[in-house]
Structure formats: structure tokens, C-alpha cells
Amino acid sequence: MSRVRRVAGVVTLALSLTAMTVAVQATAPPPPPKMFTISGDVAGLYPGSQKPLRLTITNKATAPIYVFYIRVDSVSVNRSGCPASSVWSPDYLGSTRIPRLGTGTVTIPVFMRSSAPNACQGATYTIRYTGSATQ
């Protein structure tokens, strides 16, 4: 934050001394590194079914973290005629401790809607999750 203030001060000073127009382009800082990753697999879904999905959470931080929220970010499917909306999963709300540089698990249900076409049976779904944690 103070670096931005100093840069802005230097630009202002240069403008007043030279009396010329200067365009300053601000760039956002790079996003923070991902503190943890989420992965998991489930098989055997068919229209109207529910299966447990065991998510593995890998903590990349050098301190323990507490995962308190996980949600489905997006779903894609490898088979035409089978909508991605056929599969859904509820949000996870809780407090799961993941050791520093370690792994832990959270199990959530995954559902295939009963209205899903039979063509969805055996399709491969890619489910992207996003989550929140504190240290």
C-alpha cells in the first residue's frame, strides 16, 4: 500500500515540474498463491442416484488451515446430449483442520437428477470446486 502512495507522489511531483501530461497505468498485484487444492472422484452415478464424494484437501501452507466452505464452481461433461446441470452437489459448511503441508478429507454428496437423460449414465463429469479456509 505504501509503495503505491510513493509512486503516486513521484508522478505528481514530476507532473508539476515538467507541466506535461503523463499517463500512468496501474496494475493489480498478482493473486496470492493458492493455499490449498481440492480433488476427488466419484463413480457409479445414474439418473436419480446419490453417491458420496470424498474430497482430498492438500494444504500448501506451512501452518495448519481450517477449511470452512467448499462449493461447486462449475461442471462440464464429456458427452453430448447430457447437460452439465444433471449433476450437482451441495455446499460444504464446516471446519475441517488440515495439517501444515498435509492433507485431509471432506465427504459431500453428489447427485444426478432423476430427470437426467439415460445418456448421462457413464458420462465423465468434471466438477471444479472452490473453497475458503483460514489459518
N, C-alpha and C positions, 0 to 999 in steps of 0.2 A: 504494500500500500504506500509506504513512504517513497519507494523508488518512483512510482507514478507521479507523486507530488513533485519530486525533484525534477523529473523530466519536464513536467508541465511548467515549472518555474523557469527552467532554462529556455524553453521555447518562448515563453512570454518575454523574457529579457532580450532574446535575440530579435524578436519582432519589434520591440520598442527601439532598439539601437539601429536596426537596418531599415525600418519602415517598409518592409516588403511583405508580401503575402506568402505564408508558408503553410503547406498542407501537412497535417500530422495525422498519421494513420495509427489508430490504437488497435492493438491485437490482444485478444483474450489470452490469459495464461493457459498452458496446456492442462488438460484434465488430469486430476490426480490419478495415480496408478490404482488399478483395481485391488482392493483389499482382499477379496475372496472370489472364488469361482464356484459355479453351481453346475453339477452334471448328474445325469441319471438316465435309466432306461426302464421301459415297461413293455410287456408283450402280451398278446392274447386278447386285445380289445375287440369287441364286436358290438353291433348296434344294441343299445340298452345296457351295456355292461359297465362295470366299475372295477378298477384294479388299483392296488397300492403302488405308488411311485416312490421309490427310495432315492432321495436326492443326496448326493455327496457334496459337502461344502468343504472346500480347501481354503484354509486361511494362509495368506501370503505375508501376513504381518508378523512382526517379531514380538507381539503381545497377544494375549487371548482376545477374541472378539465374541460378541453376543449378537447372533442373528435374530432379528425380531420381526422381519417382514420379508416374504417372498411372494411374487405374483407372476402370472404368465404375461410375458411381454408380447410374444407373437407366436403364431402356429402356422406352419406350412406343411403341405402334404405332397407326396410324390406321384399321386395317381389322379388323372383327370376324371371328372365326374364325381369326385369325392371332396366336398367342401372342407376347408380347414376348420370351419366352425363346428364340425362334427365332434371334435374333441375339446374338452375344457377341463379346467382344474380350478378349485377354489384357492383363494389367497391363504398363505400361511401367516398366522399371527402367533407369536410366542416369544420365547427367549431361550435359544439354544447356544450353549457355550462351545466354542471351537478353540482348541488349544493353539498357542502360538506355533506358526509354521506346521500346523497339523490339519487333521480332517475330522469331520463329524457328519452325522446324518439327520435328515428330517424326512419323515414319510407323510405324503399327502395323497389324497385320492385323485385319480384321473378317470374321467367319464367319457364314454362315447354315447352320444344322444341316441335315443331309440328311433328317432326319425332319420338317422344316417342311412344312406343307401347301402345295400349289401356289398357294393363295390368297395366300400371303405374297409371292409374286413381284410386284414393282412396288409393294408397300406402302411407306409412308413411316414410318421409324423415327426417333424422337427419342432420341438417346443423350446422357445427361448424364454428363460426366466430372468427376472431382475430382482434384486433384494437389497435390504438395508441392514446395517449392523453398527454396533457401537463398540468402543474398546473399553 
